[in-house]
């Protein structure tokens, strides 16, 4: 069992996946703990998977999990459940958080948590280069998140999160949403099951070429908040979701 698994979901990331994997692997090679990197490829059609296979030839700690296209939540779920680490860390392919800051999520720097989530809003965090309109839209969505499902969490959507291995298996086996709403959903499940969720301040650098469609996806994600409440009342979060 590796100490740390880093799960990177990808969908048509040919232009930056090699650079991201190089930074991640170079950093991990300097650490004393054992590790693995799982690239959960969400059915890319641009050759992303081929580049990962080539990279793996010189980096045996990196492996590819090829998937049919299902959405970011779909890819993260399969990557997390396929990983084997004592801690399992989700990492966006754009590497908008410097990889060295992963130490903030792990012992000895961090302890006493079940889920540690990167936050761009708590004291000590910094946002660099983000357009004001995007920041505003994110804050509006967070207001809805706090009002409907997750009071007290200032930032649920940042893609960098760390789960204890057993916690990851428990919450992701109950995950229902395959799209961008999955971040809020797994935190909602964790909270409902009495798990300790903490926010970790990070430096976050805005990257262009995001696959999020601000208006359409924000509306869909807000609708999903209501579905989460219904799923809880109907007992869907009490049984694991069948794999497909």
C-alpha positions in Angstrom: 0.0 0.0 0.0 1.6 3.3 -1.0 1.4 6.1 1.5 0.0 8.6 -1.1 -2.0 8.1 -4.3 -2.5 11.1 -6.5 -5.5 10.8 -8.9 -5.5 13.1 -11.9 -8.7 13.1 -14.0 -8.1 13.9 -17.7 -10.2 14.7 -20.7 -8.4 15.9 -23.8 -5.4 17.2 -21.9 -2.8 16.5 -24.6 -1.4 20.0 -24.5 -0.4 19.9 -20.8 -0.5 16.4 -19.4 3.2 15.7 -19.9 4.2 18.9 -18.2 1.9 18.2 -15.3 3.1 14.6 -14.8 6.7 15.8 -15.0 6.1 18.3 -12.2 4.2 15.8 -10.1 6.7 13.0 -10.5 9.7 15.1 -10.0 8.3 16.4 -6.7 7.2 13.0 -5.5 10.7 11.6 -6.3 12.1 13.9 -3.6 9.8 12.6 -0.9 10.6 9.9 1.6 7.1 8.2 1.4 5.9 5.7 -1.1 3.5 6.9 -3.8 1.6 6.3 -7.0 0.0 8.5 -9.6 -3.3 7.3 -11.2 -4.3 9.1 -14.4 -8.0 8.5 -14.8 -8.6 9.3 -18.5 -12.2 10.1 -19.2 -12.3 8.8 -22.8 -10.0 11.4 -24.3 -9.9 11.5 -28.1 -6.8 13.7 -28.6 -4.1 11.2 -27.7 -3.9 12.0 -24.0 -3.8 8.3 -23.0 -1.0 7.6 -25.5 1.1 10.3 -23.9 0.5 8.9 -20.5 1.6 5.5 -21.6 4.8 6.9 -23.1 5.5 8.8 -19.9 5.0 5.7 -17.8 7.8 3.9 -19.6 10.3 6.0 -17.6 8.1 6.6 -14.6 6.8 3.3 -13.2 5.0 5.0 -10.3 2.6 6.5 -12.9 -0.2 4.4 -14.3 -3.1 5.0 -16.7 -6.8 4.1 -15.9 -8.6 4.2 -19.3 -12.3 4.9 -19.1 -15.2 5.5 -21.3 -16.4 9.1 -21.4 -18.6 9.9 -18.5 -17.7 13.2 -16.9 -15.2 14.5 -14.4 -17.0 13.0 -11.4 -17.1 9.7 -13.2 -13.4 9.8 -13.8 -12.5 10.9 -10.3 -14.7 8.2 -8.7 -13.1 5.4 -10.7 -9.6 6.8 -10.1 -10.1 7.1 -6.3 -11.6 3.6 -6.0 -8.8 2.1 -8.2 -6.1 3.8 -6.1 -4.5 2.0 -3.2 -3.0 4.8 -1.1 -3.4 5.4 2.6 -4.1 8.9 1.5 -5.8 9.7 -1.8 -5.4 13.1 -3.3 -7.3 14.5 -6.3 -5.4 16.8 -8.5 -6.6 18.8 -11.5 -4.6 18.4 -14.7 -4.0 22.1 -14.9 -2.0 22.0 -11.7 -3.4 25.4 -10.6 -2.1 24.6 -7.1 1.7 24.2 -6.9 2.3 20.5 -6.3 4.7 21.2 -3.4 1.8 22.5 -1.4 0.5 18.9 -1.1 2.5 18.7 2.1 -0.1 21.0 3.7 -2.7 18.1 3.4 -0.6 15.3 4.8 0.9 14.3 8.2 2.8 15.7 10.0 1.6 19.1 8.7 -2.1 18.0 8.8 -3.7 15.5 11.2 -7.1 14.7 12.7 -9.1 14.9 9.5 -11.0 12.5 7.2 -11.2 14.9 4.3 -8.9 17.9 3.7 -10.0 20.2 0.9 -8.1 23.0 -0.7 -9.6 26.4 -0.1 -9.1 29.7 -2.0 -11.2 31.6 0.6 -10.0 30.8 4.1 -7.3 33.0 5.8 -3.9 32.4 4.3 -5.2 31.5 0.8 -4.3 33.4 -2.3 -6.0 33.7 -5.8 -3.7 34.7 -8.6 -4.9 36.0 -11.9 -8.5 35.0 -11.7 -11.0 37.2 -13.6 -13.4 39.1 -11.4 -16.5 37.7 -13.2 -15.5 34.1 -12.6 -14.7 34.8 -9.0 -18.1 36.4 -8.5 -19.9 33.5 -10.1 -18.1 31.0 -7.9 -19.0 32.9 -4.8 -22.7 33.0 -5.8 -22.7 29.3 -6.2 -21.0 28.8 -2.9 -23.8 30.7 -1.2 -26.2 28.2 -2.6 -24.0 25.3 -1.5 -23.8 26.6 2.1 -27.5 27.4 2.2 -28.7 24.0 0.9 -26.2 21.3 1.8 -22.8 22.4 3.3 -23.0 25.2 5.8 -19.7 26.5 7.0 -17.5 25.5 4.0 -16.1 28.5 2.2 -14.8 26.7 -0.9 -16.1 23.3 -2.1 -15.2 23.4 -5.8 -11.4 23.5 -5.9 -10.2 20.3 -7.4 -7.5 19.5 -4.9 -8.7 17.3 -2.1 -7.2 14.7 0.2 -9.1 11.7 1.6 -8.0 9.0 4.0 -8.1 5.7 2.1 -11.0 4.1 3.9 -13.0 7.3 3.9 -12.5 7.6 0.1 -13.8 4.2 -0.5 -16.8 4.8 1.7 -17.9 8.1 0.3 -17.1 7.5 -3.4 -18.9 4.2 -3.4 -22.1 6.2 -2.6 -21.4 9.0 -5.1 -24.2 9.5 -7.7 -23.2 12.5 -9.8 -20.8 12.1 -12.7 -20.4 15.7 -13.6 -19.0 18.8 -11.8 -21.4 18.5 -8.9 -19.5 15.5 -7.5 -17.2 17.7 -5.4 -20.1 19.0 -3.3 -21.8 15.6 -3.3 -18.9 13.6 -1.8 -18.4 16.3 0.9 -22.1 16.2 1.6 -22.0 12.4 2.0 -18.9 12.7 4.3 -20.6 15.3 6.5 -23.8 13.3 6.7 -21.7 10.3 7.9 -20.0 12.3 10.6 -16.6 12.6 9.0 -14.3 15.5 9.8 -13.9 17.9 6.8 -11.3 20.7 7.0 -10.3 23.5 4.7 -6.6 24.0 3.8 -5.4 27.4 2.5 -3.5 27.2 -0.8 -2.1 29.5 -3.5 -4.3 29.1 -6.6 -3.3 30.2 -10.0 -6.0 30.8 -12.6 -5.6 28.7 -15.7 -7.4 29.4 -19.0 -8.9 26.6 -21.1 -11.2 25.5 -18.4 -13.8 22.9 -19.4 -16.4 24.4 -17.2 -19.2 26.3 -19.0 -19.9 29.0 -16.4 -23.6 29.7 -17.0 -24.9 26.3 -18.1 -22.8 24.2 -15.6 -23.6 26.6 -12.7 -27.3 26.1 -13.3 -27.0 22.4 -13.6 -24.9 22.2 -10.4 -27.4 24.3 -8.5 -30.2 21.9 -9.6 -28.1 19.0 -8.3 -27.9 20.5 -4.9 -31.7 19.9 -4.6 -31.3 16.4 -6.0 -28.7 15.7 -3.2 -31.3 16.5 -0.6 -33.8 14.3 -2.3 -31.4 11.4 -2.6 -30.7 11.6 1.1 -34.4 11.6 2.0 -35.0 8.7 -0.4 -32.2 6.6 1.0 -30.0 6.5 -2.1 -27.0 7.5 0.0 -27.5 4.5 2.2 -26.5 2.0 -0.5 -23.6 1.8 -3.0 -24.1 2.9 -6.6 -23.8 0.0 -9.0 -20.7 0.3 -11.3 -21.2 0.3 -15.0 
